[in-house]
Amino acid sequence: MQMVASRRAGPIALVDLRPVTAPLYPNDFVGYRFDPTALITGLDDAKATAQSLLSTSAVALSGSAFRSGADPGPWDRLAFAPLTCLLFAASPAATGLGMDWTLEASENLDAPALNSRYQTTFDPGWAAAAAWTGDRLFEARVRAVLGMDAKQRDSVKMTVTKVLTAWLLTA
């Protein structure tokens, strides 16, 4: 791949989110770690960001890399609500703790006790992220995913963590 920057004046920035070791770029290129949660000001922004990340990851690394022969579509759709909640909870609109919090929270699928309401906490996890949205439908979807059979729940978790792999590599 050839990178051409000769037609553009000024500093050059590069955000490379591929889940591979970064190649050597010319010295003119300055690499940045972009935190998508930083621009989220509301739940609608989080929804749009989650949808973009899921769409992008489907192109970059298909679900079949994890589940041969399986359609990643259902898992992407089920991962939408938890990913939205994780991104929103880490945004300045909620905790403001950014992608590091999101990465840690994406690994914590501990469900709250039965018949308890989700409680807003800074502890990273799916249940806490859902509570930060303040949206009953997103909380219900996350609760439903957390209550799934372990294999199904883990497939949704794999989809969420697949989307976040680029930030894990740069953390």
C-alpha positions as CSV (number, residue, x, y, z in Angstrom):
1,M,0.0,0.0,0.0
2,Q,1.4,3.4,-0.9
3,M,0.5,6.4,1.2
4,V,0.4,9.7,-0.7
5,A,0.6,12.9,1.3
6,S,2.4,15.2,-1.2
7,R,-0.8,17.0,-2.2
8,R,-1.8,18.1,1.2
9,A,-0.1,20.8,3.3
10,G,0.3,20.7,7.0
11,P,0.7,18.0,9.6
12,I,-0.5,14.5,8.8
13,A,-2.4,12.4,11.3
14,L,-3.1,8.7,11.0
15,V,-5.6,6.6,12.9
16,D,-5.1,2.9,12.1
17,L,-7.6,0.7,13.9
18,R,-6.7,-2.5,12.2
19,P,-6.3,-5.4,14.7
20,V,-2.8,-6.1,13.5
21,T,0.6,-4.9,14.5
22,A,1.0,-1.4,13.0
23,P,3.4,-1.3,10.0
24,L,6.2,1.3,9.9
25,Y,4.8,4.5,8.5
26,P,6.8,7.4,7.1
27,N,8.1,9.9,9.7
28,D,5.6,12.5,8.4
29,F,2.7,10.5,9.8
30,V,1.9,10.9,13.5
31,G,-0.1,8.1,14.9
32,Y,-3.0,8.8,17.3
33,R,-5.1,6.8,19.6
34,F,-8.7,8.0,19.1
35,D,-11.2,7.6,21.8
36,P,-14.7,7.4,20.3
37,T,-16.3,7.9,23.6
38,A,-14.9,11.4,23.9
39,L,-17.4,12.7,21.3
40,I,-20.5,11.0,22.7
41,T,-22.9,13.6,24.2
42,G,-26.0,11.5,24.4
43,L,-27.5,8.0,23.9
44,D,-28.1,8.8,20.2
45,D,-24.4,9.4,19.7
46,A,-23.6,6.2,21.4
47,K,-26.0,4.3,19.2
48,A,-24.5,5.8,16.1
49,T,-21.0,5.0,17.3
50,A,-21.9,1.4,18.2
51,Q,-23.5,0.9,14.8
52,S,-20.5,2.3,13.0
53,L,-18.1,0.1,15.0
54,L,-20.1,-3.0,14.4
55,S,-20.4,-2.3,10.7
56,T,-16.7,-1.5,10.4
57,S,-15.6,-4.6,12.3
58,A,-17.8,-6.8,10.1
59,V,-15.7,-5.7,7.1
60,A,-12.4,-5.8,8.9
61,L,-12.8,-9.1,10.7
62,S,-15.8,-11.2,9.9
63,G,-17.6,-13.1,12.6
64,S,-16.6,-16.3,10.8
65,A,-13.1,-15.9,12.1
66,F,-14.6,-16.9,15.5
67,R,-17.5,-19.0,14.5
68,S,-16.8,-20.8,11.2
69,G,-19.8,-21.1,9.0
70,A,-22.0,-18.9,11.2
71,D,-23.7,-15.8,10.2
72,P,-22.4,-12.9,12.4
73,G,-25.6,-11.0,11.8
74,P,-27.6,-12.2,14.8
75,W,-24.7,-11.6,17.2
76,D,-24.1,-8.1,15.8
77,R,-27.7,-7.3,16.4
78,L,-27.6,-8.6,19.9
79,A,-24.3,-6.9,20.6
80,F,-25.7,-3.5,19.6
81,A,-27.4,-2.7,22.9
82,P,-24.5,-3.8,25.2
83,L,-22.0,-2.0,23.1
84,T,-24.1,1.2,23.0
85,C,-24.4,1.1,26.8
86,L,-20.6,0.5,27.2
87,L,-19.7,3.4,25.0
88,F,-22.3,5.7,26.5
89,A,-21.3,4.9,30.1
90,A,-17.6,5.6,29.3
91,S,-18.5,8.9,27.6
92,P,-18.3,12.4,29.1
93,A,-22.2,12.2,29.3
94,A,-21.8,9.6,32.0
95,T,-18.6,8.5,33.8
96,G,-16.1,10.2,31.4
97,L,-13.7,7.3,31.9
98,G,-13.1,6.6,28.2
99,M,-12.0,3.5,26.3
100,D,-9.9,2.1,29.1
101,W,-13.1,1.8,31.2
102,T,-15.0,0.4,28.1
103,L,-12.3,-2.3,27.6
104,E,-12.5,-3.4,31.3
105,A,-16.3,-3.2,31.4
106,S,-16.6,-5.3,28.2
107,E,-15.1,-8.3,30.1
108,N,-17.5,-8.1,33.1
109,L,-20.7,-9.9,32.4
110,D,-21.7,-10.3,36.0
111,A,-25.5,-9.9,36.2
112,P,-27.2,-8.1,39.1
113,A,-29.2,-10.2,41.6
114,L,-32.5,-11.4,40.3
115,N,-35.4,-8.9,40.7
116,S,-32.9,-6.1,41.5
117,R,-32.7,-2.9,39.5
118,Y,-29.5,-2.0,37.9
119,Q,-27.6,0.6,39.9
120,T,-25.4,3.3,38.6
121,T,-21.8,2.7,39.7
122,F,-18.3,3.4,38.4
123,D,-17.4,-0.3,38.6
124,P,-16.9,-1.4,35.0
125,G,-19.4,-4.0,33.7
126,W,-22.3,-4.5,31.3
127,A,-25.0,-4.1,34.1
128,A,-23.4,-0.8,35.3
129,A,-23.1,0.4,31.7
130,A,-26.8,-0.3,31.1
131,A,-27.8,1.6,34.2
132,W,-25.8,4.7,33.0
133,T,-28.0,5.0,29.9
134,G,-31.1,5.5,32.0
135,D,-33.0,3.8,29.2
136,R,-35.4,1.0,30.2
137,L,-35.3,-0.7,26.8
138,F,-31.5,-0.8,26.7
139,E,-31.4,-2.1,30.3
140,A,-33.9,-4.8,29.4
141,R,-31.9,-5.9,26.3
142,V,-28.6,-6.1,28.3
143,R,-30.4,-8.0,31.1
144,A,-31.8,-10.4,28.5
145,V,-28.3,-11.0,27.0
146,L,-26.8,-11.5,30.5
147,G,-29.5,-14.1,31.2
148,M,-28.9,-16.1,28.0
149,D,-27.4,-19.5,27.8
150,A,-23.7,-19.2,28.4
151,K,-22.8,-20.1,24.8
152,Q,-25.1,-17.6,23.4
153,R,-24.1,-14.9,25.9
154,D,-20.4,-15.6,25.1
155,S,-21.1,-15.2,21.4
156,V,-22.5,-11.8,22.0
157,K,-19.5,-10.9,24.3
158,M,-17.1,-12.1,21.6
159,T,-18.8,-9.8,19.1
160,V,-18.5,-6.8,21.5
161,T,-14.9,-7.5,22.3
162,K,-14.1,-8.1,18.6
163,V,-15.2,-4.5,17.9
164,L,-13.0,-3.2,20.7
165,T,-9.8,-5.1,19.7
166,A,-8.2,-2.1,18.1
167,W,-8.2,-0.2,21.3
168,L,-7.0,-3.2,23.3
169,L,-4.0,-3.3,21.0
170,T,-3.2,0.3,21.6
171,A,-4.0,0.4,25.3
